[in-house]
Amino acid sequence: MHAFVNYKTHLWLCLLLCSWAWFAPLVAQADTYAADIKTAQVTLQGNRYVLSADVMYRLSPKALDALQNGVALFWTVQIKIQQVRALFWDKTLAETALRYRLQYHALLNMYRVRNENSNDVHNFSTLPAALDSMSALRDLPIPSKEIVTSGHETLAKLKVNFDRDALPLPLRPAAYLNRQWYLSSDWTVWPLTK
C-alpha cells in the first residue's frame, strides 16, 4: 500500500513538473520579444496623407541566432485608413504596406536592411543601428482612394507583421509553435481628422 501511494505521488509530481516546464517559458516570454509601435501619426500634406511612426523591434534569442546564421528576417508594416460603419465591416479608404528584410552577412561582418518596396539597401556595422533604420518611418505616403469626408468616423490603423512564412522551411514549424518567433505588433488604432 505504501509503495502504491508513493508511486501516485511521484506520478503527480512528475506531471506537475512537466507541465510547469512546458508552460513556464510561454508565460515568461509572452510579450518580451515583439515589434512595438511607440508613436504613430497620419497627417494631411496637400491632398495626400503621410504616416510618421516610431517602432521598436525586440528580437528573441531564437531570432538573433537565426539572423547570426544567415537567415533573413522579414517584417511588413501595414497601414490602413478605414471609415467606421455601423451595420457593415469598416470601409477601407486607403491601404499600403512597407516590407523590410534584415540580414546578417558574416563575411562582411555587417547587417543589411533592404526596403523591399523601393529596393533601397543600407549596410550597418551593428544590429542596433540596423534596427534603428527600420524603426523610424517618416512621411510615408498613403495612396488615398477617397477623400475622408466629415461626418463619418475615420480611423488610422498600423501594424507590424513578422513574416514567419518567409523563414526557411525547416524553421517554420518551430516558428509557429515557439513564442520567441511571435515578433509582430498588435494593431495601433487612432481617430483620423480631416
ChimeraX commands (.cxc) that place a marker at each C-alpha (Angstrom):
marker #1 position 0.00,0.00,0.00 radius 0.5
marker #1 position 2.77,2.41,0.92 radius 0.5
marker #1 position 4.58,1.77,-2.41 radius 0.5
marker #1 position 1.37,2.46,-4.35 radius 0.5
marker #1 position 0.82,5.83,-2.62 radius 0.5
marker #1 position 4.45,6.73,-3.19 radius 0.5
marker #1 position 4.12,5.83,-6.90 radius 0.5
marker #1 position 0.99,8.05,-7.21 radius 0.5
marker #1 position 2.75,10.93,-5.51 radius 0.5
marker #1 position 5.75,10.62,-7.81 radius 0.5
marker #1 position 3.47,10.43,-10.86 radius 0.5
marker #1 position 1.62,13.62,-9.88 radius 0.5
marker #1 position 4.85,15.38,-9.06 radius 0.5
marker #1 position 6.30,14.35,-12.43 radius 0.5
marker #1 position 3.19,15.58,-14.29 radius 0.5
marker #1 position 3.28,18.87,-12.40 radius 0.5
marker #1 position 6.96,19.43,-13.20 radius 0.5
marker #1 position 6.46,18.52,-16.86 radius 0.5
marker #1 position 3.52,20.91,-17.23 radius 0.5
marker #1 position 5.48,23.68,-15.49 radius 0.5
marker #1 position 8.48,23.07,-17.78 radius 0.5
marker #1 position 6.18,23.29,-20.81 radius 0.5
marker #1 position 4.18,26.41,-19.86 radius 0.5
marker #1 position 6.73,28.48,-17.91 radius 0.5
marker #1 position 8.72,29.59,-20.97 radius 0.5
marker #1 position 5.50,30.53,-22.76 radius 0.5
marker #1 position 4.32,32.70,-19.90 radius 0.5
marker #1 position 7.74,34.23,-19.26 radius 0.5
marker #1 position 8.25,35.17,-22.91 radius 0.5
marker #1 position 4.68,36.14,-23.77 radius 0.5
marker #1 position 5.30,39.77,-24.77 radius 0.5
marker #1 position 9.02,40.15,-24.22 radius 0.5
marker #1 position 10.01,39.92,-27.89 radius 0.5
marker #1 position 7.94,41.71,-30.50 radius 0.5
marker #1 position 7.62,44.83,-32.56 radius 0.5
marker #1 position 6.15,47.65,-30.51 radius 0.5
marker #1 position 4.64,50.78,-32.05 radius 0.5
marker #1 position 5.75,53.68,-29.84 radius 0.5
marker #1 position 4.24,56.60,-31.77 radius 0.5
marker #1 position 2.17,56.90,-34.91 radius 0.5
marker #1 position 0.62,59.85,-36.68 radius 0.5
marker #1 position -1.08,60.33,-40.04 radius 0.5
marker #1 position -1.19,63.90,-41.31 radius 0.5
marker #1 position -2.59,65.53,-44.41 radius 0.5
marker #1 position 0.03,67.16,-46.64 radius 0.5
marker #1 position -1.67,68.82,-49.56 radius 0.5
marker #1 position -4.22,66.27,-50.77 radius 0.5
marker #1 position -2.24,63.24,-49.58 radius 0.5
marker #1 position -1.93,61.52,-46.21 radius 0.5
marker #1 position 1.51,60.62,-44.87 radius 0.5
marker #1 position 2.47,58.41,-41.95 radius 0.5
marker #1 position 5.19,59.05,-39.41 radius 0.5
marker #1 position 5.80,56.40,-36.76 radius 0.5
marker #1 position 8.40,55.01,-34.40 radius 0.5
marker #1 position 8.62,51.25,-33.97 radius 0.5
marker #1 position 10.78,49.33,-31.53 radius 0.5
marker #1 position 11.97,45.90,-32.69 radius 0.5
marker #1 position 12.99,43.44,-29.95 radius 0.5
marker #1 position 14.44,40.19,-31.28 radius 0.5
marker #1 position 14.27,36.97,-29.29 radius 0.5
marker #1 position 17.33,34.74,-28.75 radius 0.5
marker #1 position 15.97,32.31,-31.36 radius 0.5
marker #1 position 15.57,35.09,-33.94 radius 0.5
marker #1 position 19.01,36.50,-33.12 radius 0.5
marker #1 position 20.57,33.06,-33.51 radius 0.5
marker #1 position 18.88,32.54,-36.88 radius 0.5
marker #1 position 19.93,36.02,-38.02 radius 0.5
marker #1 position 23.56,35.42,-37.00 radius 0.5
marker #1 position 23.49,32.21,-39.04 radius 0.5
marker #1 position 22.48,33.99,-42.24 radius 0.5
marker #1 position 18.66,33.66,-42.10 radius 0.5
marker #1 position 16.90,36.74,-43.46 radius 0.5
marker #1 position 14.08,38.12,-41.30 radius 0.5
marker #1 position 11.13,39.95,-42.88 radius 0.5
marker #1 position 8.65,42.44,-41.44 radius 0.5
marker #1 position 5.72,44.13,-43.16 radius 0.5
marker #1 position 4.40,47.47,-41.90 radius 0.5
marker #1 position 0.66,47.63,-42.73 radius 0.5
marker #1 position -1.20,50.94,-42.81 radius 0.5
marker #1 position -4.96,51.29,-43.27 radius 0.5
marker #1 position -7.33,54.24,-43.32 radius 0.5
marker #1 position -10.87,52.99,-42.65 radius 0.5
marker #1 position -14.29,54.57,-42.39 radius 0.5
marker #1 position -16.33,53.20,-39.49 radius 0.5
marker #1 position -19.72,51.79,-40.49 radius 0.5
marker #1 position -22.38,50.65,-38.05 radius 0.5
marker #1 position -24.01,47.80,-39.99 radius 0.5
marker #1 position -21.17,46.56,-42.16 radius 0.5
marker #1 position -17.45,45.98,-41.90 radius 0.5
marker #1 position -15.38,49.13,-41.88 radius 0.5
marker #1 position -14.75,50.51,-45.35 radius 0.5
marker #1 position -11.08,50.71,-46.35 radius 0.5
marker #1 position -10.35,54.10,-47.89 radius 0.5
marker #1 position -6.60,53.64,-48.29 radius 0.5
marker #1 position -4.13,50.87,-47.64 radius 0.5
marker #1 position -0.42,50.42,-48.11 radius 0.5
marker #1 position 2.37,48.16,-46.88 radius 0.5
marker #1 position 6.10,48.55,-46.47 radius 0.5
marker #1 position 8.26,45.41,-46.34 radius 0.5
marker #1 position 11.72,45.18,-44.77 radius 0.5
marker #1 position 14.37,42.45,-44.97 radius 0.5
marker #1 position 17.03,42.25,-42.25 radius 0.5
marker #1 position 20.04,40.03,-42.91 radius 0.5
marker #1 position 23.47,39.50,-41.41 radius 0.5
marker #1 position 26.49,38.90,-43.67 radius 0.5
marker #1 position 29.18,37.05,-41.70 radius 0.5
marker #1 position 31.96,37.53,-44.27 radius 0.5
marker #1 position 31.49,41.28,-44.26 radius 0.5
marker #1 position 30.52,41.38,-40.56 radius 0.5
marker #1 position 27.62,43.73,-41.25 radius 0.5
marker #1 position 23.86,43.92,-41.16 radius 0.5
marker #1 position 21.87,44.78,-44.26 radius 0.5
marker #1 position 18.41,46.35,-44.28 radius 0.5
marker #1 position 16.57,46.25,-47.56 radius 0.5
marker #1 position 13.33,48.09,-48.28 radius 0.5
marker #1 position 11.59,45.50,-50.46 radius 0.5
marker #1 position 9.26,48.15,-51.94 radius 0.5
marker #1 position 11.93,50.54,-53.20 radius 0.5
marker #1 position 14.90,48.11,-53.27 radius 0.5
marker #1 position 16.94,50.60,-51.21 radius 0.5
marker #1 position 19.73,48.80,-49.34 radius 0.5
marker #1 position 21.66,50.12,-46.33 radius 0.5
marker #1 position 24.54,48.42,-44.53 radius 0.5
marker #1 position 25.26,48.79,-40.81 radius 0.5
marker #1 position 28.09,47.64,-38.60 radius 0.5
marker #1 position 25.82,46.92,-35.61 radius 0.5
marker #1 position 22.41,45.34,-35.13 radius 0.5
marker #1 position 21.01,48.29,-33.10 radius 0.5
marker #1 position 21.89,50.65,-35.95 radius 0.5
marker #1 position 20.16,48.36,-38.46 radius 0.5
marker #1 position 17.04,48.11,-36.30 radius 0.5
marker #1 position 17.02,51.89,-35.80 radius 0.5
marker #1 position 16.91,52.39,-39.56 radius 0.5
marker #1 position 13.77,50.24,-39.73 radius 0.5
marker #1 position 12.26,51.92,-36.67 radius 0.5
marker #1 position 11.82,55.47,-37.88 radius 0.5
marker #1 position 9.11,55.82,-40.52 radius 0.5
marker #1 position 8.92,59.39,-41.77 radius 0.5
marker #1 position 6.42,60.91,-44.22 radius 0.5
marker #1 position 5.46,57.58,-45.77 radius 0.5
marker #1 position 2.81,58.39,-48.42 radius 0.5
marker #1 position -0.52,56.60,-48.15 radius 0.5
marker #1 position -2.30,56.28,-51.50 radius 0.5
marker #1 position -5.81,57.62,-50.92 radius 0.5
marker #1 position -8.75,56.05,-52.72 radius 0.5
marker #1 position -11.15,58.67,-51.43 radius 0.5
marker #1 position -11.04,61.92,-49.53 radius 0.5
marker #1 position -12.03,61.49,-45.89 radius 0.5
marker #1 position -15.47,63.05,-45.53 radius 0.5
marker #1 position -16.60,64.93,-42.46 radius 0.5
marker #1 position -19.50,63.41,-40.58 radius 0.5
marker #1 position -18.03,59.90,-40.75 radius 0.5
marker #1 position -15.66,58.48,-38.15 radius 0.5
marker #1 position -12.37,57.60,-39.81 radius 0.5
marker #1 position -9.64,55.50,-38.23 radius 0.5
marker #1 position -5.96,55.09,-38.99 radius 0.5
marker #1 position -4.55,51.63,-38.25 radius 0.5
marker #1 position -0.94,50.48,-38.10 radius 0.5
marker #1 position 0.52,47.01,-37.54 radius 0.5
marker #1 position 3.96,45.45,-37.93 radius 0.5
marker #1 position 3.85,41.79,-39.02 radius 0.5
marker #1 position 6.79,39.42,-38.74 radius 0.5
marker #1 position 6.64,37.06,-41.72 radius 0.5
marker #1 position 7.20,33.54,-40.36 radius 0.5
marker #1 position 6.31,32.10,-43.78 radius 0.5
marker #1 position 9.46,33.72,-45.22 radius 0.5
marker #1 position 11.68,31.65,-42.91 radius 0.5
marker #1 position 13.45,28.62,-44.38 radius 0.5
marker #1 position 11.21,25.55,-44.46 radius 0.5
marker #1 position 12.98,23.67,-41.61 radius 0.5
marker #1 position 12.43,26.63,-39.24 radius 0.5
marker #1 position 8.74,27.21,-39.97 radius 0.5
marker #1 position 7.17,24.52,-37.71 radius 0.5
marker #1 position 9.17,25.76,-34.72 radius 0.5
marker #1 position 8.30,29.37,-35.61 radius 0.5
marker #1 position 4.58,28.61,-35.28 radius 0.5
marker #1 position 4.97,26.73,-32.00 radius 0.5
marker #1 position 7.56,28.82,-30.16 radius 0.5
marker #1 position 6.58,32.21,-28.71 radius 0.5
marker #1 position 10.08,33.54,-29.44 radius 0.5
marker #1 position 9.04,33.77,-33.10 radius 0.5
marker #1 position 5.92,35.88,-32.39 radius 0.5
marker #1 position 7.64,39.13,-33.32 radius 0.5
marker #1 position 4.62,41.06,-34.65 radius 0.5
marker #1 position 2.91,44.04,-33.06 radius 0.5
marker #1 position -0.76,44.49,-32.27 radius 0.5
marker #1 position -2.89,46.91,-34.28 radius 0.5
marker #1 position -2.49,50.51,-33.18 radius 0.5
marker #1 position -5.69,52.42,-33.93 radius 0.5
marker #1 position -6.42,56.14,-33.61 radius 0.5
marker #1 position -9.07,58.54,-34.97 radius 0.5
marker #1 position -8.16,60.46,-38.09 radius 0.5
marker #1 position -9.29,64.02,-38.57 radius 0.5
marker #1 position -9.61,65.84,-41.87 radius 0.5
marker link #1:1,2 radius 0.2
marker link #1:2,3 radius 0.2
marker link #1:3,4 radius 0.2
marker link #1:4,5 radius 0.2
marker link #1:5,6 radius 0.2
marker link #1:6,7 radius 0.2
marker link #1:7,8 radius 0.2
marker link #1:8,9 radius 0.2
marker link #1:9,10 radius 0.2
marker link #1:10,11 radius 0.2
marker link #1:11,12 radius 0.2
marker link #1:12,13 radius 0.2
marker link #1:13,14 radius 0.2
marker link #1:14,15 radius 0.2
marker link #1:15,16 radius 0.2
marker link #1:16,17 radius 0.2
marker link #1:17,18 radius 0.2
marker link #1:18,19 radius 0.2
marker link #1:19,20 radius 0.2
marker link #1:20,21 radius 0.2
marker link #1:21,22 radius 0.2
marker link #1:22,23 radius 0.2
marker link #1:23,24 radius 0.2
marker link #1:24,25 radius 0.2
marker link #1:25,26 radius 0.2
marker link #1:26,27 radius 0.2
marker link #1:27,28 radius 0.2
marker link #1:28,29 radius 0.2
marker link #1:29,30 radius 0.2
marker link #1:30,31 radius 0.2
marker link #1:31,32 radius 0.2
marker link #1:32,33 radius 0.2
marker link #1:33,34 radius 0.2
marker link #1:34,35 radius 0.2
marker link #1:35,36 radius 0.2
marker link #1:36,37 radius 0.2
marker link #1:37,38 radius 0.2
marker link #1:38,39 radius 0.2
marker link #1:39,40 radius 0.2
marker link #1:40,41 radius 0.2
marker link #1:41,42 radius 0.2
marker link #1:42,43 radius 0.2
marker link #1:43,44 radius 0.2
marker link #1:44,45 radius 0.2
marker link #1:45,46 radius 0.2
marker link #1:46,47 radius 0.2
marker link #1:47,48 radius 0.2
marker link #1:48,49 radius 0.2
marker link #1:49,50 radius 0.2
marker link #1:50,51 radius 0.2
marker link #1:51,52 radius 0.2
marker link #1:52,53 radius 0.2
marker link #1:53,54 radius 0.2
marker link #1:54,55 radius 0.2
marker link #1:55,56 radius 0.2
marker link #1:56,57 radius 0.2
marker link #1:57,58 radius 0.2
marker link #1:58,59 radius 0.2
marker link #1:59,60 radius 0.2
marker link #1:60,61 radius 0.2
marker link #1:61,62 radius 0.2
marker link #1:62,63 radius 0.2
marker link #1:63,64 radius 0.2
marker link #1:64,65 radius 0.2
marker link #1:65,66 radius 0.2
marker link #1:66,67 radius 0.2
marker link #1:67,68 radius 0.2
marker link #1:68,69 radius 0.2
marker link #1:69,70 radius 0.2
marker link #1:70,71 radius 0.2
marker link #1:71,72 radius 0.2
marker link #1:72,73 radius 0.2
marker link #1:73,74 radius 0.2
marker link #1:74,75 radius 0.2
marker link #1:75,76 radius 0.2
marker link #1:76,77 radius 0.2
marker link #1:77,78 radius 0.2
marker link #1:78,79 radius 0.2
marker link #1:79,80 radius 0.2
marker link #1:80,81 radius 0.2
marker link #1:81,82 radius 0.2
marker link #1:82,83 radius 0.2
marker link #1:83,84 radius 0.2
marker link #1:84,85 radius 0.2
marker link #1:85,86 radius 0.2
marker link #1:86,87 radius 0.2
marker link #1:87,88 radius 0.2
marker link #1:88,89 radius 0.2
marker link #1:89,90 radius 0.2
marker link #1:90,91 radius 0.2
marker link #1:91,92 radius 0.2
marker link #1:92,93 radius 0.2
marker link #1:93,94 radius 0.2
marker link #1:94,95 radius 0.2
marker link #1:95,96 radius 0.2
marker link #1:96,97 radius 0.2
marker link #1:97,98 radius 0.2
marker link #1:98,99 radius 0.2
marker link #1:99,100 radius 0.2
marker link #1:100,101 radius 0.2
marker link #1:101,102 radius 0.2
marker link #1:102,103 radius 0.2
marker link #1:103,104 radius 0.2
marker link #1:104,105 radius 0.2
marker link #1:105,106 radius 0.2
marker link #1:106,107 radius 0.2
marker link #1:107,108 radius 0.2
marker link #1:108,109 radius 0.2
marker link #1:109,110 radius 0.2
marker link #1:110,111 radius 0.2
marker link #1:111,112 radius 0.2
marker link #1:112,113 radius 0.2
marker link #1:113,114 radius 0.2
marker link #1:114,115 radius 0.2
marker link #1:115,116 radius 0.2
marker link #1:116,117 radius 0.2
marker link #1:117,118 radius 0.2
marker link #1:118,119 radius 0.2
marker link #1:119,120 radius 0.2
marker link #1:120,121 radius 0.2
marker link #1:121,122 radius 0.2
marker link #1:122,123 radius 0.2
marker link #1:123,124 radius 0.2
marker link #1:124,125 radius 0.2
marker link #1:125,126 radius 0.2
marker link #1:126,127 radius 0.2
marker link #1:127,128 radius 0.2
marker link #1:128,129 radius 0.2
marker link #1:129,130 radius 0.2
marker link #1:130,131 radius 0.2
marker link #1:131,132 radius 0.2
marker link #1:132,133 radius 0.2
marker link #1:133,134 radius 0.2
marker link #1:134,135 radius 0.2
marker link #1:135,136 radius 0.2
marker link #1:136,137 radius 0.2
marker link #1:137,138 radius 0.2
marker link #1:138,139 radius 0.2
marker link #1:139,140 radius 0.2
marker link #1:140,141 radius 0.2
marker link #1:141,142 radius 0.2
marker link #1:142,143 radius 0.2
marker link #1:143,144 radius 0.2
marker link #1:144,145 radius 0.2
marker link #1:145,146 radius 0.2
marker link #1:146,147 radius 0.2
marker link #1:147,148 radius 0.2
marker link #1:148,149 radius 0.2
marker link #1:149,150 radius 0.2
marker link #1:150,151 radius 0.2
marker link #1:151,152 radius 0.2
marker link #1:152,153 radius 0.2
marker link #1:153,154 radius 0.2
marker link #1:154,155 radius 0.2
marker link #1:155,156 radius 0.2
marker link #1:156,157 radius 0.2
marker link #1:157,158 radius 0.2
marker link #1:158,159 radius 0.2
marker link #1:159,160 radius 0.2
marker link #1:160,161 radius 0.2
marker link #1:161,162 radius 0.2
marker link #1:162,163 radius 0.2
marker link #1:163,164 radius 0.2
marker link #1:164,165 radius 0.2
marker link #1:165,166 radius 0.2
marker link #1:166,167 radius 0.2
marker link #1:167,168 radius 0.2
marker link #1:168,169 radius 0.2
marker link #1:169,170 radius 0.2
marker link #1:170,171 radius 0.2
marker link #1:171,172 radius 0.2
marker link #1:172,173 radius 0.2
marker link #1:173,174 radius 0.2
marker link #1:174,175 radius 0.2
marker link #1:175,176 radius 0.2
marker link #1:176,177 radius 0.2
marker link #1:177,178 radius 0.2
marker link #1:178,179 radius 0.2
marker link #1:179,180 radius 0.2
marker link #1:180,181 radius 0.2
marker link #1:181,182 radius 0.2
marker link #1:182,183 radius 0.2
marker link #1:183,184 radius 0.2
marker link #1:184,185 radius 0.2
marker link #1:185,186 radius 0.2
marker link #1:186,187 radius 0.2
marker link #1:187,188 radius 0.2
marker link #1:188,189 radius 0.2
marker link #1:189,190 radius 0.2
marker link #1:190,191 radius 0.2
marker link #1:191,192 radius 0.2
marker link #1:192,193 radius 0.2
marker link #1:193,194 radius 0.2
view
